[in-house]
Amino acid sequence: MTYIVTVQTAVTAFAEWVEPTDAELDAIELESPLILAEVDLLDAQIMTLDRPENEVDTRRIRRARNRVLTARRDLANRTAGASTAGGAA
């Protein structure tokens, strides 16, 4: 007979009292504009799944893609500026 045993360390590793660190929360806050832009793009693409694209849908998707690209550029510029600040001249 095989017994099923719970693994205590795996259960307690993700306990409710484990909170994200301040650095993790800052990273999420920094990436939130990109996340929201990607959600908007996904919403625009989902709306066109069950019907053929019309001109309005095409514009909506194009604008959403542009917002994603802009958010990615801004995030890359922010993180690149943060990592080079204070470096050797």
Backbone as CSV, one residue per row, in Angstrom:
resi,resn,N_x,N_y,N_z,CA_x,CA_y,CA_z,C_x,C_y,C_z
1,MET,0.839,-1.167,0.000,0.000,0.000,0.000,0.895,1.245,0.000
2,THR,0.536,2.232,-0.819,1.289,3.464,-0.904,0.555,4.561,-0.136
3,TYR,1.295,5.227,0.724,0.705,6.291,1.510,0.955,7.643,0.838
4,ILE,-0.028,8.499,0.898,0.112,9.852,0.388,0.490,10.744,1.559
5,VAL,1.628,11.406,1.420,2.139,12.237,2.509,2.278,13.662,1.984
6,THR,1.872,14.638,2.779,2.035,16.035,2.387,3.460,16.473,2.655
7,VAL,3.916,17.372,1.854,5.253,17.920,2.028,5.097,19.242,2.760
8,GLN,5.511,19.250,4.011,5.293,20.419,4.867,6.045,21.644,4.364
9,THR,7.278,21.498,3.879,8.041,22.662,3.447,7.440,23.300,2.217
10,ALA,6.881,22.513,1.320,6.259,23.085,0.129,4.987,23.842,0.492
11,VAL,4.280,23.381,1.496,3.041,24.045,1.904,3.344,25.352,2.618
12,THR,4.333,25.356,3.488,4.617,26.556,4.258,5.496,27.544,3.501
13,ALA,6.083,27.121,2.389,6.926,28.040,1.623,6.111,29.181,1.037
14,PHE,4.842,28.962,0.811,3.987,29.981,0.216,2.892,30.396,1.197
15,ALA,3.267,30.567,2.430,2.311,30.948,3.459,1.827,32.367,3.229
16,GLU,0.706,32.689,3.827,0.097,34.015,3.640,0.956,35.135,4.208
17,TRP,1.781,34.865,5.180,2.576,35.919,5.803,3.774,36.316,4.970
18,VAL,4.064,35.583,3.915,5.181,35.939,3.045,4.711,37.068,2.127
19,GLU,5.290,38.231,2.288,4.902,39.420,1.525,5.975,39.736,0.497
20,PRO,5.602,40.403,-0.598,6.633,40.838,-1.538,7.496,41.923,-0.904
21,THR,8.743,41.943,-1.305,9.662,42.944,-0.762,9.379,44.298,-1.399
22,ASP,9.970,45.326,-0.824,9.809,46.670,-1.373,10.391,46.757,-2.780
23,ALA,11.487,46.053,-3.019,12.100,46.059,-4.350,11.177,45.408,-5.380
24,GLU,10.509,44.324,-4.992,9.568,43.666,-5.902,8.370,44.555,-6.195
25,LEU,7.875,45.239,-5.183,6.748,46.151,-5.398,7.144,47.327,-6.279
26,ASP,8.369,47.822,-6.110,8.853,48.908,-6.967,8.987,48.453,-8.406
27,ALA,9.450,47.213,-8.618,9.574,46.681,-9.975,8.208,46.526,-10.631
28,ILE,7.226,46.091,-9.881,5.868,45.957,-10.412,5.316,47.327,-10.773
29,GLU,5.529,48.295,-9.902,5.044,49.650,-10.172,5.725,50.248,-11.396
30,LEU,7.001,49.958,-11.571,7.745,50.458,-12.718,7.237,49.850,-14.024
31,GLU,6.858,48.574,-13.983,6.399,47.874,-15.177,4.898,47.990,-15.416
32,SER,4.144,48.581,-14.518,2.684,48.615,-14.652,2.184,49.318,-15.910
33,PRO,2.799,50.409,-16.402,2.300,50.976,-17.658,2.426,50.011,-18.833
34,LEU,3.509,49.246,-18.869,3.675,48.250,-19.930,2.655,47.133,-19.787
35,ILE,2.420,46.693,-18.578,1.445,45.624,-18.349,0.054,46.066,-18.788
36,LEU,-0.325,47.280,-18.432,-1.647,47.790,-18.817,-1.764,47.964,-20.330
37,ALA,-0.690,48.403,-20.986,-0.716,48.548,-22.443,-0.849,47.186,-23.113
38,GLU,-0.171,46.174,-22.579,-0.286,44.832,-23.145,-1.681,44.249,-22.939
39,VAL,-2.306,44.561,-21.813,-3.681,44.111,-21.566,-4.636,44.767,-22.568
40,ASP,-4.440,46.052,-22.845,-5.277,46.739,-23.834,-5.116,46.122,-25.227
41,LEU,-3.877,45.777,-25.584,-3.641,45.133,-26.878,-4.322,43.778,-26.931
42,LEU,-4.216,43.028,-25.871,-4.867,41.724,-25.826,-6.380,41.859,-25.920
43,ASP,-6.947,42.839,-25.247,-8.389,43.077,-25.341,-8.803,43.413,-26.770
44,ALA,-8.015,44.241,-27.430,-8.334,44.607,-28.814,-8.248,43.391,-29.731
45,GLN,-7.279,42.522,-29.496,-7.155,41.330,-30.322,-8.262,40.331,-30.038
46,ILE,-8.663,40.208,-28.795,-9.730,39.276,-28.428,-11.050,39.687,-29.073
47,MET,-11.294,40.993,-29.165,-12.554,41.456,-29.756,-12.691,41.049,-31.213
48,THR,-11.570,40.821,-31.900,-11.633,40.489,-33.321,-11.573,38.993,-33.593
49,LEU,-11.583,38.171,-32.555,-11.464,36.732,-32.764,-12.670,36.116,-33.458
50,ASP,-13.852,36.559,-33.125,-15.053,35.901,-33.646,-15.698,36.650,-34.805
51,ARG,-15.007,37.617,-35.364,-15.559,38.347,-36.501,-14.406,38.849,-37.370
52,PRO,-14.677,39.120,-38.604,-13.618,39.678,-39.450,-13.292,41.107,-39.007
53,GLU,-12.019,41.460,-39.154,-11.597,42.800,-38.752,-12.175,43.848,-39.693
54,ASN,-12.633,44.936,-39.108,-13.053,46.076,-39.905,-12.057,47.215,-39.678
55,GLU,-12.301,48.341,-40.248,-11.353,49.458,-40.157,-11.172,49.944,-38.719
56,VAL,-12.253,49.966,-37.971,-12.174,50.426,-36.574,-11.326,49.462,-35.749
57,ASP,-11.522,48.154,-35.941,-10.717,47.171,-35.218,-9.244,47.275,-35.585
58,THR,-8.971,47.477,-36.856,-7.591,47.609,-37.305,-6.930,48.810,-36.651
59,ARG,-7.628,49.922,-36.578,-7.082,51.119,-35.929,-6.878,50.898,-34.438
60,ARG,-7.844,50.236,-33.816,-7.758,49.976,-32.378,-6.528,49.121,-32.066
61,ILE,-6.301,48.078,-32.856,-5.145,47.210,-32.642,-3.846,47.963,-32.914
62,ARG,-3.825,48.762,-33.967,-2.619,49.525,-34.289,-2.281,50.509,-33.168
63,ARG,-3.293,51.204,-32.652,-3.050,52.138,-31.554,-2.574,51.415,-30.300
64,ALA,-3.162,50.248,-30.038,-2.747,49.472,-28.860,-1.307,48.992,-29.010
65,ARG,-0.927,48.560,-30.211,0.465,48.146,-30.451,1.420,49.319,-30.256
66,ASN,1.021,50.480,-30.726,1.868,51.661,-30.546,2.029,52.012,-29.065
67,ARG,0.956,51.851,-28.288,1.063,52.114,-26.848,2.002,51.113,-26.175
68,VAL,1.961,49.850,-26.615,2.871,48.840,-26.057,4.313,49.196,-26.391
69,LEU,4.558,49.561,-27.640,5.921,49.924,-28.038,6.420,51.146,-27.277
70,THR,5.553,52.122,-27.089,5.923,53.319,-26.331,6.228,52.967,-24.876
71,ALA,5.407,52.119,-24.281,5.635,51.725,-22.890,6.935,50.929,-22.763
72,ARG,7.220,50.059,-23.735,8.477,49.301,-23.705,9.677,50.238,-23.835
73,ARG,9.572,51.208,-24.734,10.661,52.169,-24.908,10.897,52.956,-23.631
74,ASP,9.814,53.453,-23.033,9.943,54.226,-21.800,10.545,53.388,-20.672
75,LEU,10.117,52.132,-20.566,10.652,51.255,-19.528,12.126,50.979,-19.772
76,ALA,12.498,50.729,-21.009,13.912,50.471,-21.326,14.754,51.702,-21.041
77,ASN,14.250,52.878,-21.364,15.006,54.109,-21.106,15.146,54.370,-19.610
78,ARG,14.093,54.078,-18.841,14.159,54.277,-17.384,15.155,53.326,-16.755
79,THR,15.109,52.053,-17.148,16.004,51.070,-16.528,17.436,51.265,-16.990
80,ALA,17.633,51.691,-18.238,18.988,51.955,-18.718,19.578,53.166,-18.015
81,GLY,18.780,54.182,-17.801,19.248,55.366,-17.085,19.555,55.085,-15.639
82,ALA,18.800,54.200,-15.027,19.013,53.867,-13.620,20.274,53.046,-13.434
83,SER,20.611,52.181,-14.401,21.778,51.328,-14.229,23.076,52.047,-14.553
84,THR,23.016,53.107,-15.366,24.247,53.817,-15.722,24.483,55.029,-14.849
85,ALA,23.555,55.405,-14.022,23.730,56.575,-13.174,24.829,56.318,-12.153
86,GLY,25.733,57.287,-12.025,26.805,57.153,-11.057,27.982,56.331,-11.535
87,GLY,27.990,55.983,-12.810,29.083,55.169,-13.337,30.304,56.019,-13.635
88,ALA,31.333,55.348,-14.108,32.575,56.039,-14.455,32.351,56.896,-15.699
89,ALA,33.018,58.029,-15.758,32.844,58.953,-16.874,33.691,58.582,-18.063
